[in-house]
Amino acid sequence: MPRRLSILLAIFGLAVAACTPAAEPTTTTVEGSSTVTETTPATDPPATTTEPAPSTSLTLPAGTEDLPETVRRRIAELVALTEQLRGLTFSKAPTITVVGPDELAERVRQDILEQVEDVAADEALYRLLGLIEPDLDLAETYRDLYGEQVAGFYDGDTEELVIGGTPEELSPLEEATLVHELTHALTDQRFGMWDRYSEAVDGEEFDAAEAYLSLIEGDAYLTQILFAQQLSEEDRGRLLAEAFAADTEVFDRVPGFLQESLIFPYREGFGFVQRLYATGEFAAVDEAYGDPPVSTEQIIHPRDYRRDLPVPVTIPEWDPPPGYELVYDATWGEFGLRAMLSQQLDASTTDVAAEGWGGDRYRLWFDGRDVILVYRYEGDTVVDAEELADALEAYLAAAADPGGSVTVRREGSRLVMVAVSDPTVGDLSEVFAP
């Protein structure tokens, strides 16, 4: 599933979990199925305090010069508190910009639109596979969805944090959002996470990028939760009230697989990081940046981290018909399979079909209107490939565009799916047979 959006976001709706104790197991949901991430009892969270640091130790961040002095000082306190919570220190002071909600939404929309250069090819593919309605405008959906959901973001290219707020004060949710984004800035300075993530995205290693993003967001989310835990009972109540009052109109009406794509790095990423924290607090999380997860399989199944590596899968070289150009040569991943299959199949069938993922590769060609998709998969076992083949056949029968052509073939533990939106391209299943 192509995923290239590289802006690091804090989502309003997810702040409702800010009262989840970091030491407890977390129940996560993948399209209707509940998966419990097992954790050993965690050590106590780092001691925190809301007491302001001495005035001599505060550095008022760049970008806040036009804000009232009390707001600037509170932001400086939050910078120091984030360092304390996360156990890292800034090598240089971050730049922080506080903007109104309309300006924040517009900045996010513009950033997103600059990143979805291949949105027309994505739209044609999603329509062929039945993931979106025929009349859905994907670029407009991205713009509206991210404009609605973003409470703040970190831009690693400019090293700027942008959060929504008012010039007079920051609310508890706005403060929690700032802590979340400050954590991104910290891990970028200390571990170079922005460049590493961007390299994976630019190299079209989308599944590895999604796994790394899950580490990034799970880390920031855990720090945000630790911040919320040390708030007063009154401020925790205000934070939750703000989160529950957030507008989710666009999110509620977009296709389910887009919802899952947006939520995954926060929800499953938090479970993944929480497991690391339970074994070695933030030192274990720090180590993960040096040896990060390389597939969404390792995020979904944390016990597979470092021991279940993706199997390399190749696609034979092939000259497409005139006019078609290669758009993607990338990995789909276990999460991509789950996000697609769950739109039509029940949770149990989806789980069984997706969990045997061993590795895959896909290529997508586009001529400005039509697409050709070749997907090759290697299961952990022959049975795993059989289960996925059956699930794909059921999914495609229910969802695929009848105007196109999609075939699935399996041989042993290998499987190939070929989808074309223009049937005159012909049957390519022999060309790319397992």
C-alpha positions in Angstrom: 0.0 0.0 0.0 1.8 3.2 -1.1 2.4 5.5 1.9 4.7 8.5 1.4 3.3 11.1 3.7 6.3 12.1 5.7 5.0 14.9 7.9 5.0 13.7 11.6 1.7 14.4 13.1 -0.1 14.5 16.4 -3.7 13.4 16.0 -6.5 14.9 18.2 -8.5 11.8 18.6 -5.7 9.7 19.9 -5.2 11.9 22.9 -8.1 10.2 24.6 -5.7 7.4 25.6 -3.6 9.8 27.5 -4.8 8.3 30.8 -3.7 4.7 29.8 -1.1 3.7 32.4 2.1 2.9 30.6 2.7 -0.2 32.7 -0.5 -1.9 31.8 -1.1 -4.1 28.7 -2.7 -2.3 25.8 -5.6 -3.7 23.8 -5.4 -2.7 20.2 -7.9 -3.3 17.5 -7.4 -4.1 13.9 -10.6 -3.8 12.0 -12.8 -5.5 14.7 -10.3 -8.0 16.2 -8.8 -7.3 19.6 -5.1 -8.1 19.9 -3.5 -7.8 23.4 0.1 -6.7 23.4 1.6 -8.7 26.3 4.0 -6.8 28.5 5.9 -7.7 31.6 5.3 -5.3 34.6 6.9 -2.1 33.8 9.1 -0.1 36.2 7.6 3.0 37.5 7.4 5.9 35.0 10.2 8.5 35.5 9.4 10.9 38.2 7.9 14.1 36.9 7.0 17.5 38.1 5.1 20.5 36.9 7.2 22.8 38.9 8.8 25.5 36.6 12.5 25.3 36.2 14.5 28.2 37.7 14.3 31.3 35.5 18.0 31.3 35.0 17.8 27.9 33.3 15.0 28.7 30.9 15.8 29.4 27.2 12.9 31.0 25.5 12.5 29.2 22.2 13.0 30.8 18.8 9.7 31.4 16.9 7.8 32.5 20.1 9.0 36.1 20.1 5.5 37.5 19.4 3.8 35.5 22.1 3.1 36.9 25.6 5.9 36.4 28.1 3.9 34.0 30.2 3.2 31.7 27.2 6.9 31.8 26.1 7.9 30.8 29.6 5.4 28.0 29.7 6.7 26.7 26.4 10.3 26.8 27.7 9.1 24.9 30.8 7.6 22.2 28.5 10.9 21.9 26.6 12.7 21.2 29.9 10.0 18.9 31.1 10.1 16.9 27.8 13.8 16.5 28.2 13.2 15.2 31.7 10.4 12.8 30.8 12.3 11.4 27.7 15.7 11.3 29.3 17.3 13.2 26.4 18.6 16.7 26.0 18.5 19.0 23.1 21.8 19.7 21.4 20.3 23.0 20.2 17.1 24.8 21.1 14.1 23.8 18.9 12.2 26.4 16.9 8.5 26.5 17.9 5.7 28.2 16.0 2.2 28.6 17.5 -0.5 29.3 14.9 -4.3 29.5 14.9 -6.3 26.4 13.9 -7.1 27.7 10.4 -3.5 28.4 9.6 -2.4 25.1 11.0 -4.9 23.2 8.9 -3.9 25.1 5.7 -0.1 24.5 6.3 -0.8 20.8 6.7 -3.0 20.7 3.6 -0.3 22.4 1.5 2.4 20.1 2.8 0.3 17.0 2.1 -0.5 18.0 -1.4 3.1 18.6 -2.2 3.9 15.0 -1.1 1.2 13.1 -3.0 2.6 13.6 -6.5 1.5 10.1 -7.5 -2.0 10.4 -6.2 -3.6 9.8 -9.6 -1.9 6.4 -9.8 -2.9 5.6 -6.2 -6.5 6.6 -7.0 -6.7 4.4 -10.1 -5.3 1.4 -8.1 -7.5 1.8 -5.1 -10.5 2.1 -7.4 -9.5 -1.1 -9.3 -9.1 -3.0 -6.0 -12.4 -1.6 -4.6 -10.8 0.3 -1.8 -12.5 3.6 -2.7 -15.7 4.6 -4.4 -15.5 5.4 -8.1 -16.2 9.1 -7.5 -13.9 9.7 -4.6 -11.2 12.4 -5.1 -8.2 11.0 -3.3 -6.2 14.2 -3.3 -9.1 16.2 -1.9 -9.7 13.4 0.7 -6.0 13.6 1.9 -6.2 17.3 2.1 -9.4 17.4 4.1 -8.4 14.4 6.3 -5.1 15.7 7.4 -6.3 19.2 7.7 -9.0 18.0 10.2 -6.9 15.6 12.2 -3.6 17.4 12.9 -3.1 19.1 16.2 0.6 19.9 15.4 3.5 18.7 13.4 7.3 18.5 13.3 9.1 19.3 10.0 12.5 17.7 10.0 13.6 19.6 6.9 13.3 22.9 8.7 13.6 21.5 12.2 10.4 23.5 13.1 7.6 22.5 15.4 4.2 23.9 14.6 1.3 23.6 16.9 -2.2 25.0 17.1 -3.1 27.4 19.9 -4.1 30.9 20.9 -1.7 33.7 21.7 -3.1 34.0 25.2 -2.5 30.5 26.6 -2.0 26.8 25.7 -4.7 24.3 26.7 -3.8 20.9 28.3 -4.2 19.2 24.9 -2.1 21.8 23.1 0.6 21.3 25.8 0.4 17.5 25.3 0.7 18.0 21.6 3.8 20.2 22.0 5.4 17.5 24.2 4.7 14.9 21.5 6.3 17.1 18.8 9.2 18.0 21.1 9.9 14.3 21.4 10.1 14.1 17.6 12.6 17.0 17.6 14.6 15.3 20.4 14.9 11.9 18.7 15.7 13.7 15.4 18.6 15.5 17.0 19.9 12.5 18.9 19.2 9.7 16.4 18.7 11.3 13.0 15.3 9.8 12.7 14.0 12.3 10.1 16.7 11.5 7.6 16.4 7.7 8.1 12.7 7.8 7.7 12.9 10.1 4.7 15.5 7.8 3.0 13.1 4.8 3.4 10.2 6.7 1.9 12.3 8.1 -0.9 13.6 4.6 -1.6 10.0 3.4 -1.8 10.6 1.0 1.1 7.1 1.9 2.4 6.6 -1.1 4.7 10.0 -0.5 6.4 9.2 3.3 6.6 5.8 2.5 8.2 7.5 0.3 10.8 10.1 3.0 11.6 7.3 5.6 11.8 5.6 3.4 14.3 8.7 3.4 16.5 8.8 7.2 16.1 5.2 7.8 16.9 5.0 5.2 19.6 7.9 6.9 21.4 6.4 10.4 21.2 3.0 9.0 22.2 4.4 7.3 25.3 6.2 10.5 26.3 2.9 12.4 25.8 1.1 9.9 28.1 3.7 10.3 30.8 3.2 14.1 30.5 -0.6 13.6 30.9 -0.1 11.4 34.0 1.6 14.2 35.9 -1.1 16.8 35.2 -3.5 17.7 37.9 -6.8 15.8 37.9 -8.6 19.0 36.6 -6.2 19.4 33.7 -6.4 15.7 32.8 -10.2 16.2 32.6 -9.8 19.2 30.4 -7.4 17.3 28.1 -9.9 14.5 27.7 -12.8 16.9 27.2 -10.8 18.6 24.4 -9.9 15.3 22.8 -13.5 14.0 22.8 -14.8 17.3 21.4 -12.4 17.1 18.4 -14.1 17.3 15.0 -13.8 13.9 13.3 -16.4 14.4 10.5 -14.0 13.8 7.7 -12.2 10.9 9.4 -15.6 9.2 10.1 -16.6 9.2 6.4 -13.3 8.3 4.6 -12.7 4.6 3.6 -11.7 2.3 6.4 -8.3 1.5 5.0 -7.4 5.2 5.0 -8.5 5.4 8.7 -6.3 2.4 9.5 -3.3 3.9 7.6 -3.6 7.0 9.7 -4.0 5.3 13.0 -1.6 2.4 12.7 1.7 4.1 13.6 0.1 5.6 16.7 -1.9 2.6 18.0 0.4 -0.3 17.1 3.5 1.9 17.5 2.5 2.6 21.0 2.1 -1.1 21.8 5.5 -1.8 20.3 7.2 0.9 22.2 5.4 0.1 25.4 6.8 -3.4 25.2 10.3 -2.0 24.9 9.8 0.4 27.8 8.5 -2.5 29.9 11.8 -4.3 29.5 14.3 -1.4 29.7 12.5 1.9 30.0 13.7 4.5 27.5 17.1 3.0 27.2 15.5 0.1 25.3 13.6 2.5 23.1 16.9 4.4 22.4 18.5 1.2 21.3 15.7 0.5 18.8 16.6 3.6 16.8 20.0 2.0 16.2 18.4 -1.3 15.2 14.9 -0.4 14.1 12.0 -2.6 13.1 12.2 -3.3 9.4 8.6 -4.5 8.7 5.1 -3.8 9.9 5.0 -7.5 10.8 7.5 -6.8 13.6 5.3 -3.9 14.8 2.1 -6.0 14.7 3.9 -9.0 16.4 6.5 -7.4 18.7 8.0 -10.7 19.6 9.1 -11.0 15.9 11.3 -7.9 16.3 14.9 -8.6 15.5 14.3 -12.3 14.7 11.7 -12.6 11.9 13.2 -10.7 8.9 11.4 -10.2 5.6 12.2 -12.7 2.9 13.5 -11.0 -0.3 11.0 -11.2 -3.1 11.7 -10.2 -6.8 9.6 -9.5 -9.8 10.8 -10.5 -13.3 11.8 -7.7 -15.6 9.1 -6.8 -18.1 8.5 -4.2 -20.7 5.0 -2.7 -20.2 2.7 -1.6 -23.1 3.4 1.8 -24.7 2.5 4.7 -22.5 2.8 2.9 -19.1 5.5 4.1 -16.7 6.7 2.4 -13.5 5.4 4.3 -10.5 6.3 2.0 -7.6 8.6 -0.9 -7.0 8.1 -1.5 -3.3 7.0 -3.8 -0.4 3.3 -4.1 0.5 3.8 -5.6 4.0 1.6 -7.4 6.5 -0.2 -4.2 7.5 -1.0 -3.4 3.8 -2.7 -6.8 3.5 -4.6 -6.4 6.7 -5.8 -2.9 5.7 -7.1 -4.2 2.4 -8.6 -7.5 3.3 -10.4 -6.1 6.4 -12.6 -3.9 4.2 -14.5 -7.0 3.1 -13.6 -9.9 5.2 -14.2 -10.7 8.9 -11.5 -10.1 11.5 -10.7 -13.8 11.9 -10.3 -14.5 8.2 -8.1 -11.4 7.8 -5.9 -12.4 10.7 -5.3 -15.9 9.4 -4.6 -14.7 5.9 -2.2 -11.9 6.9 -0.2 -13.4 9.7 1.7 -15.8 7.6 3.4 -13.0 5.7 7.0 -13.8 5.0 7.9 -11.1 2.4 6.5 -9.5 -0.8 7.1 -7.1 -3.6 4.8 -5.2 -5.9 5.2 -3.0 -9.0 2.7 -0.5 -10.3 2.6 0.9 -13.8 0.4 3.9 -14.8 -0.4 5.5 -18.2 -2.3 8.5 -16.9 -5.6 6.6 -16.7 -5.1 2.9 -16.3 -2.9 0.8 -14.0 -1.1 -2.5 -14.0 -0.3 -4.1 -10.7 1.9 -7.1 -10.1 2.1 -8.4 -6.6 4.3 -11.4 -5.5 4.2 -12.9 -2.1 6.2 -15.5 -0.1 4.4 -17.1 2.8 6.1 -18.5 5.9 4.6 -21.9 4.8 2.6 -23.4 2.0 -0.5 -23.3 4.2 0.0 -19.5 4.7 0.0 -19.0 1.0 -3.1 -21.1 0.6 -4.9 -19.1 3.2 -3.9 -15.8 1.6 -5.0 -17.0 -1.9 -8.4 -18.0 -0.6 -8.8 -14.6 1.2 -7.7 -12.6 -1.8 -10.2 -14.5 -4.0 -13.0 -13.8 -1.6 -12.0 -10.1 -1.2 -11.7 -9.5 -5.0 -15.0 -11.3 -5.7 -16.7 -8.8 -3.3 -14.8 -5.6 -4.0 -12.8 -5.5 -7.3 -13.9 -3.3 -10.1 -15.7 -5.6 -12.6 -14.5 -3.5 -15.4 -11.0 -4.5 -14.7 -9.2 -7.9 -14.5 -7.6 -9.4 -11.4 -6.1 -12.9 -11.2 -4.5 -14.8 -8.3 -2.2 -17.8 -8.8 -0.3 -19.8 -6.2 2.5 -22.4 -6.3 3.7 -23.8 -3.0 4.4 -21.0 -0.6 4.5 -18.4 -3.4 1.6 -16.3 -4.8 1.2 -13.7 -7.5 -1.7 -11.3 -8.0 -2.0 -9.4 -11.3 -4.5 -6.6 -11.6 -5.2 -4.5 -14.7 -7.8 -1.8 -15.0 -7.8 -2.1 -18.9 -8.5 -5.8 -19.8 -7.2 -5.2 -23.3 -3.7 -5.4 -21.8 -4.3 -9.2 -21.8 -3.6 -12.0 -19.3 -0.2 -11.4 -17.6 -0.5 -14.2 -15.1 1.8 -16.5 -17.1 4.4 -13.7 -17.4 4.6 -13.3 -13.6 3.7 -16.8 -12.5 5.0 -17.9 -9.1 
